[in-house]
Amino acid sequence: MANKRVGVYPGTFDPVTLGHMDIIRRGLRLVDRLVIGVATNPGKGPVFSLEERIEMVRSEFGPLVKDTGTELQVEPFSGLLVDFATRMDAQLVLRGLRAVADFEYEYQMVGMNAHLNPDVETVFLMASEKYSFIASRLVKEIASLGGDISSFVTPTVAKSLYERVGRK
Ligand code: ADP
């Protein structure tokens, strides 16, 4: 189909949280095809391998896509985000915004990316109030300390995370 609206939602997703899922769910309404770009990001020392992170995102989203009619793709990516977006034929990059800390980082990244490729527009969705405090990093920390993470991730993700970093 010509003039399809395609978006890319990049992240590390180590692991995918209810916050990410909320952004994806809302993002699906904005585009005809949404590509979730799972970053290799060795620098961040992910707990889950690239393959595991992709698999988690894929299995969480199978049922959801049927409802929306939007095409959802989950792809690995490394290198420049603007190059990944171009390769995916995407006109927009989707990001979630939580607090002021996100804003500063995102503001710089948008500026740099706009210079690298002015044809790719970054669109921000405000984190829903319910999920605005959820961060993968903290979820991992809480899991490793044996805390309850059931309000932050799905039961399947929680199980994998406890198996990997903590008790239960
Ligand atoms: P990154 O390595 O880019 O920080 P993340 O996996 O942490 O990757 O996040 C990917 C995107 O999802 C970012 O735009 C981030 O701001 C957003 N995000 C993460 N957690 C939430 C949340 N709880 N609510 C809304 N957006 C979120």
Backbone and ligand atoms as CSV (ligand in chain L), in Angstrom:
chain,resi,resn,atom,element,x,y,z
A,1,MET,N,N,0.845,-1.200,0.000
A,1,MET,CA,C,0.000,0.000,0.000
A,1,MET,C,C,0.882,1.252,0.000
A,2,ALA,N,N,0.594,2.207,-0.840
A,2,ALA,CA,C,1.397,3.427,-0.874
A,2,ALA,C,C,1.032,4.307,0.323
A,3,ASN,N,N,1.922,5.223,0.668
A,3,ASN,CA,C,1.682,6.182,1.748
A,3,ASN,C,C,1.317,5.552,3.081
A,4,LYS,N,N,1.860,4.415,3.311
A,4,LYS,CA,C,1.655,3.787,4.614
A,4,LYS,C,C,2.428,4.549,5.657
A,5,ARG,N,N,1.817,4.761,6.791
A,5,ARG,CA,C,2.506,5.457,7.877
A,5,ARG,C,C,3.251,4.414,8.727
A,6,VAL,N,N,4.553,4.569,8.762
A,6,VAL,CA,C,5.371,3.585,9.472
A,6,VAL,C,C,6.150,4.259,10.600
A,7,GLY,N,N,6.101,3.662,11.782
A,7,GLY,CA,C,6.841,4.198,12.925
A,7,GLY,C,C,7.793,3.167,13.492
A,8,VAL,N,N,8.858,3.700,14.100
A,8,VAL,CA,C,9.820,2.830,14.768
A,8,VAL,C,C,9.823,3.195,16.248
A,9,TYR,N,N,9.737,2.206,17.122
A,9,TYR,CA,C,9.839,2.461,18.564
A,9,TYR,C,C,11.091,1.752,19.077
A,10,PRO,N,N,12.163,2.516,19.286
A,10,PRO,CA,C,13.423,1.895,19.688
A,10,PRO,C,C,13.588,1.842,21.205
A,11,GLY,N,N,14.307,0.853,21.671
A,11,GLY,CA,C,14.608,0.764,23.101
A,11,GLY,C,C,15.445,-0.461,23.378
A,12,THR,N,N,15.830,-0.592,24.643
A,12,THR,CA,C,16.625,-1.757,25.023
A,12,THR,C,C,15.699,-2.893,25.466
A,13,PHE,N,N,14.591,-2.528,26.096
A,13,PHE,CA,C,13.577,-3.496,26.520
A,13,PHE,C,C,14.192,-4.645,27.329
A,14,ASP,N,N,14.938,-4.262,28.365
A,14,ASP,CA,C,15.652,-5.265,29.175
A,14,ASP,C,C,15.133,-5.269,30.603
A,15,PRO,N,N,13.977,-5.793,30.889
A,15,PRO,CA,C,12.999,-6.400,29.973
A,15,PRO,C,C,11.882,-5.408,29.630
A,16,VAL,N,N,10.991,-5.851,28.745
A,16,VAL,CA,C,9.834,-5.038,28.369
A,16,VAL,C,C,8.926,-4.893,29.607
A,17,THR,N,N,8.498,-3.653,29.879
A,17,THR,CA,C,7.665,-3.385,31.063
A,17,THR,C,C,6.251,-2.979,30.636
A,18,LEU,N,N,5.376,-2.834,31.620
A,18,LEU,CA,C,4.013,-2.376,31.325
A,18,LEU,C,C,4.047,-0.952,30.769
A,19,GLY,N,N,5.065,-0.175,31.148
A,19,GLY,CA,C,5.227,1.182,30.610
A,19,GLY,C,C,5.500,1.154,29.112
A,20,HIS,N,N,6.442,0.293,28.698
A,20,HIS,CA,C,6.713,0.129,27.263
A,20,HIS,C,C,5.449,-0.328,26.538
A,21,MET,N,N,4.766,-1.285,27.156
A,21,MET,CA,C,3.604,-1.873,26.489
A,21,MET,C,C,2.499,-0.848,26.297
A,22,ASP,N,N,2.392,0.060,27.251
A,22,ASP,CA,C,1.395,1.123,27.130
A,22,ASP,C,C,1.732,2.043,25.946
A,23,ILE,N,N,3.013,2.376,25.817
A,23,ILE,CA,C,3.429,3.228,24.697
A,23,ILE,C,C,3.180,2.502,23.371
A,24,ILE,N,N,3.486,1.225,23.337
A,24,ILE,CA,C,3.289,0.453,22.100
A,24,ILE,C,C,1.801,0.403,21.741
A,25,ARG,N,N,0.993,0.124,22.739
A,25,ARG,CA,C,-0.466,0.033,22.523
A,25,ARG,C,C,-1.001,1.350,21.957
A,26,ARG,N,N,-0.538,2.464,22.523
A,26,ARG,CA,C,-1.015,3.764,22.056
A,26,ARG,C,C,-0.396,4.114,20.707
A,27,GLY,N,N,0.857,3.709,20.519
A,27,GLY,CA,C,1.551,3.979,19.248
A,27,GLY,C,C,0.890,3.256,18.077
A,28,LEU,N,N,0.344,2.089,18.359
A,28,LEU,CA,C,-0.291,1.308,17.295
A,28,LEU,C,C,-1.453,2.059,16.645
A,29,ARG,N,N,-2.015,3.014,17.389
A,29,ARG,CA,C,-3.144,3.780,16.831
A,29,ARG,C,C,-2.671,4.883,15.886
A,30,LEU,N,N,-1.368,5.153,15.920
A,30,LEU,CA,C,-0.860,6.295,15.149
A,30,LEU,C,C,-0.319,5.920,13.779
A,31,VAL,N,N,-0.042,4.648,13.583
A,31,VAL,CA,C,0.634,4.229,12.350
A,31,VAL,C,C,-0.043,3.005,11.735
A,32,ASP,N,N,0.346,2.715,10.491
A,32,ASP,CA,C,-0.151,1.502,9.848
A,32,ASP,C,C,0.746,0.310,10.166
A,33,ARG,N,N,2.040,0.642,10.391
A,33,ARG,CA,C,2.983,-0.426,10.762
A,33,ARG,C,C,3.911,0.122,11.833
A,34,LEU,N,N,4.064,-0.626,12.912
A,34,LEU,CA,C,4.968,-0.204,13.979
A,34,LEU,C,C,6.090,-1.226,14.105
A,35,VAL,N,N,7.315,-0.727,13.992
A,35,VAL,CA,C,8.476,-1.603,14.127
A,35,VAL,C,C,9.114,-1.347,15.488
A,36,ILE,N,N,9.138,-2.345,16.316
A,36,ILE,CA,C,9.809,-2.201,17.604
A,36,ILE,C,C,11.265,-2.577,17.387
A,37,GLY,N,N,12.130,-1.615,17.598
A,37,GLY,CA,C,13.563,-1.836,17.370
A,37,GLY,C,C,14.235,-2.181,18.689
A,38,VAL,N,N,14.653,-3.413,18.820
A,38,VAL,CA,C,15.301,-3.847,20.063
A,38,VAL,C,C,16.806,-3.653,19.899
A,39,ALA,N,N,17.337,-2.728,20.689
A,39,ALA,CA,C,18.745,-2.343,20.521
A,39,ALA,C,C,19.683,-3.392,21.095
A,40,THR,N,N,20.740,-3.663,20.376
A,40,THR,CA,C,21.769,-4.596,20.836
A,40,THR,C,C,22.330,-4.081,22.163
A,41,ASN,N,N,22.710,-2.814,22.168
A,41,ASN,CA,C,23.157,-2.078,23.353
A,41,ASN,C,C,24.075,-2.818,24.320
A,42,PRO,N,N,25.200,-3.330,23.832
A,42,PRO,CA,C,26.083,-4.064,24.743
A,42,PRO,C,C,26.606,-3.157,25.858
A,43,GLY,N,N,26.677,-1.864,25.595
A,43,GLY,CA,C,27.163,-0.894,26.573
A,43,GLY,C,C,26.337,-0.869,27.846
A,44,LYS,N,N,25.044,-1.177,27.700
A,44,LYS,CA,C,24.159,-1.149,28.873
A,44,LYS,C,C,24.202,-2.446,29.667
A,45,GLY,N,N,24.989,-3.415,29.174
A,45,GLY,CA,C,25.115,-4.696,29.871
A,45,GLY,C,C,23.781,-5.347,30.166
A,46,PRO,N,N,22.996,-5.626,29.132
A,46,PRO,CA,C,21.655,-6.169,29.373
A,46,PRO,C,C,21.671,-7.521,30.089
A,47,VAL,N,N,20.633,-7.737,30.911
A,47,VAL,CA,C,20.472,-8.990,31.647
A,47,VAL,C,C,20.005,-10.093,30.687
A,48,PHE,N,N,19.158,-9.699,29.738
A,48,PHE,CA,C,18.650,-10.655,28.759
A,48,PHE,C,C,19.369,-10.446,27.425
A,49,SER,N,N,19.604,-11.558,26.720
A,49,SER,CA,C,20.268,-11.457,25.418
A,49,SER,C,C,19.322,-10.770,24.429
A,50,LEU,N,N,19.864,-10.353,23.324
A,50,LEU,CA,C,19.058,-9.709,22.286
A,50,LEU,C,C,17.900,-10.619,21.872
A,51,GLU,N,N,18.217,-11.894,21.673
A,51,GLU,CA,C,17.194,-12.858,21.240
A,51,GLU,C,C,16.094,-12.989,22.290
A,52,GLU,N,N,16.494,-13.022,23.548
A,52,GLU,CA,C,15.499,-13.157,24.624
A,52,GLU,C,C,14.602,-11.925,24.698
A,53,ARG,N,N,15.205,-10.756,24.540
A,53,ARG,CA,C,14.416,-9.517,24.624
A,53,ARG,C,C,13.428,-9.444,23.460
A,54,ILE,N,N,13.879,-9.826,22.277
A,54,ILE,CA,C,12.988,-9.833,21.106
A,54,ILE,C,C,11.838,-10.799,21.336
A,55,GLU,N,N,12.174,-11.982,21.829
A,55,GLU,CA,C,11.165,-13.015,22.056
A,55,GLU,C,C,10.118,-12.546,23.078
A,56,MET,N,N,10.582,-11.867,24.125
A,56,MET,CA,C,9.650,-11.383,25.151
A,56,MET,C,C,8.684,-10.366,24.560
A,57,VAL,N,N,9.206,-9.436,23.777
A,57,VAL,CA,C,8.343,-8.406,23.178
A,57,VAL,C,C,7.356,-9.076,22.223
A,58,ARG,N,N,7.860,-9.993,21.415
A,58,ARG,CA,C,6.987,-10.682,20.442
A,58,ARG,C,C,5.870,-11.416,21.144
A,59,SER,N,N,6.196,-12.166,22.188
A,59,SER,CA,C,5.152,-12.987,22.797
A,59,SER,C,C,4.140,-12.141,23.562
A,60,GLU,N,N,4.547,-10.982,24.052
A,60,GLU,CA,C,3.590,-10.119,24.747
A,60,GLU,C,C,2.609,-9.473,23.769
A,61,PHE,N,N,3.042,-9.323,22.537
A,61,PHE,CA,C,2.221,-8.533,21.618
A,61,PHE,C,C,1.396,-9.283,20.606
A,62,GLY,N,N,1.602,-10.572,20.520
A,62,GLY,CA,C,0.808,-11.360,19.581
A,62,GLY,C,C,-0.677,-11.048,19.684
A,63,PRO,N,N,-1.285,-11.176,20.864
A,63,PRO,CA,C,-2.739,-10.996,20.991
A,63,PRO,C,C,-3.184,-9.562,20.722
A,64,LEU,N,N,-2.349,-8.618,21.107
A,64,LEU,CA,C,-2.746,-7.217,21.013
A,64,LEU,C,C,-2.944,-6.747,19.575
A,65,VAL,N,N,-2.086,-7.231,18.705
A,65,VAL,CA,C,-2.110,-6.736,17.335
A,65,VAL,C,C,-3.380,-7.138,16.616
A,66,LYS,N,N,-3.878,-8.303,16.967
A,66,LYS,CA,C,-5.110,-8.775,16.323
A,66,LYS,C,C,-6.239,-7.750,16.514
A,67,ASP,N,N,-6.259,-7.081,17.663
A,67,ASP,CA,C,-7.320,-6.117,17.954
A,67,ASP,C,C,-7.217,-4.842,17.133
A,68,THR,N,N,-6.004,-4.423,16.821
A,68,THR,CA,C,-5.840,-3.096,16.252
A,68,THR,C,C,-5.807,-3.097,14.725
A,69,GLY,N,N,-5.391,-4.198,14.133
A,69,GLY,CA,C,-5.273,-4.225,12.681
A,69,GLY,C,C,-3.975,-3.611,12.188
A,70,THR,N,N,-3.224,-3.008,13.093
A,70,THR,CA,C,-1.932,-2.440,12.699
A,70,THR,C,C,-0.899,-3.559,12.652
A,71,GLU,N,N,0.003,-3.422,11.690
A,71,GLU,CA,C,1.054,-4.420,11.565
A,71,GLU,C,C,2.114,-4.158,12.625
A,72,LEU,N,N,2.566,-5.174,13.299
A,72,LEU,CA,C,3.614,-4.995,14.303
A,72,LEU,C,C,4.786,-5.908,13.983
A,73,GLN,N,N,5.967,-5.302,13.992
A,73,GLN,CA,C,7.164,-6.050,13.673
A,73,GLN,C,C,8.148,-5.840,14.812
A,74,VAL,N,N,8.892,-6.854,15.166
A,74,VAL,CA,C,9.927,-6.690,16.191
A,74,VAL,C,C,11.262,-7.040,15.549
A,75,GLU,N,N,12.187,-6.081,15.524
A,75,GLU,CA,C,13.460,-6.277,14.829
A,75,GLU,C,C,14.628,-5.879,15.718
A,76,PRO,N,N,15.752,-6.587,15.579
A,76,PRO,CA,C,16.949,-6.159,16.297
A,76,PRO,C,C,17.544,-4.949,15.594
A,77,PHE,N,N,18.218,-4.106,16.341
A,77,PHE,CA,C,18.958,-3.068,15.642
A,77,PHE,C,C,20.191,-2.621,16.406
A,78,SER,N,N,21.193,-2.245,15.608
A,78,SER,CA,C,22.394,-1.652,16.185
A,78,SER,C,C,22.756,-0.521,15.236
A,79,GLY,N,N,23.637,0.323,15.637
A,79,GLY,CA,C,24.018,1.433,14.762
A,79,GLY,C,C,23.092,2.606,14.952
A,80,LEU,N,N,23.095,3.504,13.992
A,80,LEU,CA,C,22.339,4.739,14.140
A,80,LEU,C,C,20.837,4.511,14.007
A,81,LEU,N,N,20.101,5.160,14.901
A,81,LEU,CA,C,18.643,5.048,14.886
A,81,LEU,C,C,18.063,5.578,13.568
A,82,VAL,N,N,18.597,6.695,13.087
A,82,VAL,CA,C,18.049,7.252,11.838
A,82,VAL,C,C,18.259,6.299,10.658
A,83,ASP,N,N,19.363,5.553,10.684
A,83,ASP,CA,C,19.608,4.588,9.607
A,83,ASP,C,C,18.626,3.418,9.714
A,84,PHE,N,N,18.370,3.003,10.940
A,84,PHE,CA,C,17.409,1.919,11.160
A,84,PHE,C,C,16.022,2.357,10.677
A,85,ALA,N,N,15.642,3.590,11.033
A,85,ALA,CA,C,14.332,4.113,10.618
A,85,ALA,C,C,14.228,4.132,9.089
A,86,THR,N,N,15.279,4.586,8.440
A,86,THR,CA,C,15.281,4.649,6.974
A,86,THR,C,C,15.152,3.248,6.381
A,87,ARG,N,N,15.897,2.320,6.964
A,87,ARG,CA,C,15.860,0.943,6.468
A,87,ARG,C,C,14.460,0.345,6.606
A,88,MET,N,N,13.743,0.755,7.631
A,88,MET,CA,C,12.395,0.227,7.888
A,88,MET,C,C,11.329,1.033,7.137
A,89,ASP,N,N,11.753,2.020,6.335
A,89,ASP,CA,C,10.818,2.909,5.620
A,89,ASP,C,C,9.952,3.701,6.579
A,90,ALA,N,N,10.479,4.030,7.738
A,90,ALA,CA,C,9.685,4.748,8.739
A,90,ALA,C,C,9.866,6.253,8.597
A,91,GLN,N,N,8.771,6.973,8.788
A,91,GLN,CA,C,8.822,8.433,8.780
A,91,GLN,C,C,8.866,8.974,10.192
A,92,LEU,N,N,8.506,8.138,11.151
A,92,LEU,CA,C,8.540,8.648,12.518
A,92,LEU,C,C,9.136,7.671,13.517
A,93,VAL,N,N,9.740,8.301,14.522
A,93,VAL,CA,C,10.309,7.540,15.636
A,93,VAL,C,C,9.440,7.837,16.843
A,94,LEU,N,N,9.051,6.804,17.535
A,94,LEU,CA,C,8.181,6.957,18.691
A,94,LEU,C,C,9.008,6.804,19.962
A,95,ARG,N,N,8.807,7.701,20.915
A,95,ARG,CA,C,9.491,7.588,22.207
A,95,ARG,C,C,8.502,7.881,23.328
A,96,GLY,N,N,8.750,7.302,24.467
A,96,GLY,CA,C,7.926,7.587,25.647
A,96,GLY,C,C,8.653,8.594,26.518
A,97,LEU,N,N,7.910,9.476,27.137
A,97,LEU,CA,C,8.513,10.486,28.026
A,97,LEU,C,C,7.996,10.307,29.433
A,98,ARG,N,N,8.907,10.081,30.353
A,98,ARG,CA,C,8.491,9.959,31.744
A,98,ARG,C,C,8.731,11.277,32.474
A,99,ALA,N,N,9.912,11.492,32.944
A,99,ALA,CA,C,10.141,12.668,33.789
A,99,ALA,C,C,11.113,13.624,33.129
A,100,VAL,N,N,11.488,14.631,33.865
A,100,VAL,CA,C,12.416,15.643,33.369
A,100,VAL,C,C,13.721,14.998,32.915
A,101,ALA,N,N,14.130,13.965,33.601
A,101,ALA,CA,C,15.384,13.293,33.237
A,101,ALA,C,C,15.299,12.745,31.819
A,102,ASP,N,N,14.168,12.147,31.451
A,102,ASP,CA,C,13.978,11.660,30.081
A,102,ASP,C,C,14.043,12.824,29.113
A,103,PHE,N,N,13.407,13.917,29.496
A,103,PHE,CA,C,13.289,15.058,28.588
A,103,PHE,C,C,14.657,15.558,28.129
A,104,GLU,N,N,15.573,15.727,29.063
A,104,GLU,CA,C,16.878,16.287,28.708
A,104,GLU,C,C,17.616,15.401,27.719
A,105,TYR,N,N,17.587,14.118,27.982
A,105,TYR,CA,C,18.260,13.161,27.117
A,105,TYR,C,C,17.600,13.137,25.737
A,106,GLU,N,N,16.279,13.067,25.744
A,106,GLU,CA,C,15.529,12.970,24.493
A,106,GLU,C,C,15.680,14.243,23.652
A,107,TYR,N,N,15.697,15.360,24.322
A,107,TYR,CA,C,15.812,16.643,23.635
A,107,TYR,C,C,17.105,16.686,22.823
A,108,GLN,N,N,18.178,16.247,23.437
A,108,GLN,CA,C,19.458,16.225,22.736
A,108,GLN,C,C,19.437,15.237,21.590
A,109,MET,N,N,18.857,14.075,21.850
A,109,MET,CA,C,18.861,13.047,20.825
A,109,MET,C,C,18.043,13.481,19.607
A,110,VAL,N,N,16.899,14.125,19.855
A,110,VAL,CA,C,16.073,14.594,18.739
A,110,VAL,C,C,16.848,15.609,17.910
A,111,GLY,N,N,17.539,16.502,18.591
A,111,GLY,CA,C,18.314,17.522,17.888
A,111,GLY,C,C,19.365,16.905,16.998
A,112,MET,N,N,20.083,15.956,17.532
A,112,MET,CA,C,21.149,15.297,16.762
A,112,MET,C,C,20.554,14.510,15.596
A,113,ASN,N,N,19.509,13.760,15.884
A,113,ASN,CA,C,18.907,12.939,14.829
A,113,ASN,C,C,18.308,13.793,13.720
A,114,ALA,N,N,17.749,14.950,14.095
A,114,ALA,CA,C,17.154,15.835,13.086
A,114,ALA,C,C,18.239,16.334,12.124
A,115,HIS,N,N,19.438,16.519,12.644
A,115,HIS,CA,C,20.538,16.913,11.766
A,115,HIS,C,C,20.969,15.768,10.875
A,116,LEU,N,N,20.996,14.591,11.456
A,116,LEU,CA,C,21.453,13.424,10.696
A,116,LEU,C,C,20.459,13.068,9.592
A,117,ASN,N,N,19.179,13.194,9.898
A,117,ASN,CA,C,18.154,12.927,8.884
A,117,ASN,C,C,16.877,13.717,9.187
A,118,PRO,N,N,16.712,14.878,8.533
A,118,PRO,CA,C,15.559,15.739,8.817
A,118,PRO,C,C,14.220,15.130,8.386
A,119,ASP,N,N,14.259,14.052,7.623
A,119,ASP,CA,C,13.000,13.450,7.158
A,119,ASP,C,C,12.356,12.541,8.196
A,120,VAL,N,N,13.106,12.226,9.223
A,120,VAL,CA,C,12.540,11.358,10.269
A,120,VAL,C,C,12.108,12.229,11.449
A,121,GLU,N,N,10.838,12.174,11.762
A,121,GLU,CA,C,10.279,13.001,12.846
A,121,GLU,C,C,10.145,12.168,14.124
A,122,THR,N,N,10.519,12.749,15.249
A,122,THR,CA,C,10.340,12.022,16.512
A,122,THR,C,C,9.057,12.474,17.190
A,123,VAL,N,N,8.268,11.511,17.589
A,123,VAL,CA,C,6.982,11.797,18.224
A,123,VAL,C,C,7.016,11.241,19.649
A,124,PHE,N,N,6.607,12.069,20.610
A,124,PHE,CA,C,6.645,11.638,22.004
A,124,PHE,C,C,5.258,11.370,22.538
A,125,LEU,N,N,5.140,10.298,23.273
A,125,LEU,CA,C,3.907,10.050,24.007
A,125,LEU,C,C,4.251,10.177,25.484
A,126,MET,N,N,3.466,10.967,26.186
A,126,MET,CA,C,3.650,11.098,27.631
A,126,MET,C,C,3.335,9.766,28.291
A,127,ALA,N,N,4.153,9.360,29.192
A,127,ALA,CA,C,3.877,8.135,29.940
A,127,ALA,C,C,2.534,8.289,30.641
A,128,SER,N,N,1.760,7.218,30.648
A,128,SER,CA,C,0.498,7.257,31.396
A,128,SER,C,C,0.834,7.354,32.877
A,129,GLU,N,N,0.002,8.071,33.583
A,129,GLU,CA,C,0.226,8.307,35.008
A,129,GLU,C,C,0.510,6.994,35.757
A,130,LYS,N,N,-0.270,5.998,35.386
A,130,LYS,CA,C,-0.168,4.696,36.036
A,130,LYS,C,C,1.212,4.044,35.924
A,131,TYR,N,N,1.905,4.353,34.831
A,131,TYR,CA,C,3.158,3.643,34.552
A,131,TYR,C,C,4.378,4.557,34.561
A,132,SER,N,N,4.157,5.828,34.888
A,132,SER,CA,C,5.212,6.814,34.643
A,132,SER,C,C,6.472,6.586,35.474
A,133,PHE,N,N,6.360,5.815,36.547
A,133,PHE,CA,C,7.528,5.604,37.413
A,133,PHE,C,C,8.259,4.314,37.075
A,134,ILE,N,N,7.741,3.552,36.113
A,134,ILE,CA,C,8.355,2.244,35.830
A,134,ILE,C,C,9.577,2.393,34.924
A,135,ALA,N,N,10.685,1.817,35.363
A,135,ALA,CA,C,11.903,1.805,34.549
A,135,ALA,C,C,12.504,0.403,34.624
A,136,SER,N,N,12.929,-0.121,33.482
A,136,SER,CA,C,13.506,-1.473,33.438
A,136,SER,C,C,14.612,-1.638,34.471
A,137,ARG,N,N,15.439,-0.626,34.586
A,137,ARG,CA,C,16.593,-0.707,35.493
A,137,ARG,C,C,16.140,-0.976,36.935
A,138,LEU,N,N,15.106,-0.262,37.363
A,138,LEU,CA,C,14.627,-0.424,38.737
A,138,LEU,C,C,13.898,-1.744,38.925
A,139,VAL,N,N,13.183,-2.165,37.889
A,139,VAL,CA,C,12.476,-3.445,37.969
A,139,VAL,C,C,13.500,-4.564,38.191
A,140,LYS,N,N,14.615,-4.484,37.483
A,140,LYS,CA,C,15.672,-5.501,37.633
A,140,LYS,C,C,16.236,-5.476,39.048
A,141,GLU,N,N,16.428,-4.258,39.547
A,141,GLU,CA,C,17.002,-4.124,40.887
A,141,GLU,C,C,16.056,-4.706,41.938
A,142,ILE,N,N,14.779,-4.354,41.811
A,142,ILE,CA,C,13.791,-4.847,42.779
A,142,ILE,C,C,13.714,-6.378,42.730
A,143,ALA,N,N,13.720,-6.923,41.498
A,143,ALA,CA,C,13.654,-8.384,41.349
A,143,ALA,C,C,14.862,-9.033,42.017
A,144,SER,N,N,16.034,-8.451,41.831
A,144,SER,CA,C,17.243,-9.064,42.386
A,144,SER,C,C,17.244,-9.005,43.912
A,145,LEU,N,N,16.473,-8.069,44.469
A,145,LEU,CA,C,16.384,-7.958,45.927
A,145,LEU,C,C,15.184,-8.726,46.475
A,146,GLY,N,N,14.518,-9.431,45.570
A,146,GLY,CA,C,13.406,-10.278,46.003
A,146,GLY,C,C,12.080,-9.538,46.175
A,147,GLY,N,N,11.982,-8.329,45.633
A,147,GLY,CA,C,10.745,-7.563,45.763
A,147,GLY,C,C,9.680,-7.999,44.769
A,148,ASP,N,N,8.482,-7.484,44.976
A,148,ASP,CA,C,7.336,-7.844,44.136
A,148,ASP,C,C,7.306,-6.938,42.903
A,149,ILE,N,N,7.420,-7.521,41.720
A,149,ILE,CA,C,7.445,-6.716,40.488
A,149,ILE,C,C,6.176,-6.898,39.663
A,150,SER,N,N,5.150,-7.486,40.300
A,150,SER,CA,C,3.955,-7.836,39.525
A,150,SER,C,C,3.167,-6.620,39.021
A,151,SER,N,N,3.418,-5.435,39.567
A,151,SER,CA,C,2.716,-4.254,39.047
A,151,SER,C,C,3.482,-3.595,37.904
A,152,PHE,N,N,4.652,-4.118,37.586
A,152,PHE,CA,C,5.506,-3.435,36.603
A,152,PHE,C,C,5.669,-4.191,35.290
A,153,VAL,N,N,5.559,-5.511,35.365
A,153,VAL,CA,C,5.752,-6.339,34.160
A,153,VAL,C,C,4.679,-7.435,34.138
A,154,THR,N,N,4.541,-8.115,33.001
A,154,THR,CA,C,3.553,-9.205,32.932
A,154,THR,C,C,4.078,-10.409,33.728
A,155,PRO,N,N,3.185,-11.338,34.083
A,155,PRO,CA,C,3.614,-12.521,34.841
A,155,PRO,C,C,4.719,-13.310,34.128
A,156,THR,N,N,4.642,-13.417,32.815
A,156,THR,CA,C,5.657,-14.170,32.066
A,156,THR,C,C,7.025,-13.506,32.181
A,157,VAL,N,N,7.032,-12.189,32.032
A,157,VAL,CA,C,8.297,-11.454,32.126
A,157,VAL,C,C,8.829,-11.541,33.556
A,158,ALA,N,N,7.928,-11.417,34.537
A,158,ALA,CA,C,8.352,-11.490,35.942
A,158,ALA,C,C,9.037,-12.826,36.216
A,159,LYS,N,N,8.457,-13.889,35.708
A,159,LYS,CA,C,9.011,-15.222,35.938
A,159,LYS,C,C,10.432,-15.311,35.347
A,160,SER,N,N,10.574,-14.860,34.100
A,160,SER,CA,C,11.897,-14.902,33.460
A,160,SER,C,C,12.913,-14.081,34.239
A,161,LEU,N,N,12.454,-12.942,34.726
A,161,LEU,CA,C,13.383,-12.051,35.424
A,161,LEU,C,C,13.820,-12.643,36.770
A,162,TYR,N,N,12.857,-13.207,37.512
A,162,TYR,CA,C,13.233,-13.839,38.785
A,162,TYR,C,C,14.203,-14.994,38.542
A,163,GLU,N,N,13.937,-15.747,37.469
A,163,GLU,CA,C,14.826,-16.870,37.154
A,163,GLU,C,C,16.232,-16.377,36.858
A,164,ARG,N,N,16.285,-15.213,36.234
A,164,ARG,CA,C,17.593,-14.702,35.812
A,164,ARG,C,C,18.359,-14.003,36.927
A,165,VAL,N,N,17.664,-13.149,37.678
A,165,VAL,CA,C,18.417,-12.321,38.633
A,165,VAL,C,C,18.089,-12.561,40.110
A,166,GLY,N,N,17.003,-13.250,40.362
A,166,GLY,CA,C,16.614,-13.251,41.776
A,166,GLY,C,C,16.105,-14.568,42.284
A,167,ARG,N,N,15.284,-14.459,43.271
A,167,ARG,CA,C,14.729,-15.634,43.937
A,167,ARG,C,C,13.400,-15.995,43.278
A,168,LYS,N,N,12.657,-16.891,43.852
A,168,LYS,CA,C,11.344,-17.408,43.433
A,168,LYS,C,C,11.476,-18.422,42.317
L,1,ADP,P1,P,16.526,3.118,26.192
L,1,ADP,O1,O,17.698,2.216,26.208
L,1,ADP,O2,O,16.298,3.847,24.919
L,1,ADP,O3,O,16.387,4.000,27.430
L,1,ADP,P2,P,14.239,1.707,27.191
L,1,ADP,O4,O,13.938,0.291,26.885
L,1,ADP,O5,O,14.554,2.017,28.604
L,1,ADP,O6,O,15.358,2.070,26.209
L,1,ADP,O7,O,13.042,2.653,26.762
L,1,ADP,C1,C,12.602,2.787,25.453
L,1,ADP,C2,C,11.628,3.921,25.359
L,1,ADP,O8,O,10.511,3.690,26.200
L,1,ADP,C3,C,12.170,5.279,25.795
L,1,ADP,O9,O,11.580,6.268,24.972
L,1,ADP,C4,C,11.677,5.413,27.202
L,1,ADP,O10,O,11.568,6.762,27.586
L,1,ADP,C5,C,10.325,4.756,27.080
L,1,ADP,N1,N,9.837,4.232,28.353
L,1,ADP,C6,C,10.452,3.399,29.206
L,1,ADP,N2,N,9.703,3.147,30.296
L,1,ADP,C7,C,8.546,3.853,30.128
L,1,ADP,C8,C,7.361,4.040,30.915
L,1,ADP,N3,N,7.218,3.461,32.101
L,1,ADP,N4,N,6.385,4.829,30.413
L,1,ADP,C9,C,6.552,5.432,29.217
L,1,ADP,N5,N,7.645,5.321,28.435
L,1,ADP,C10,C,8.635,4.544,28.876
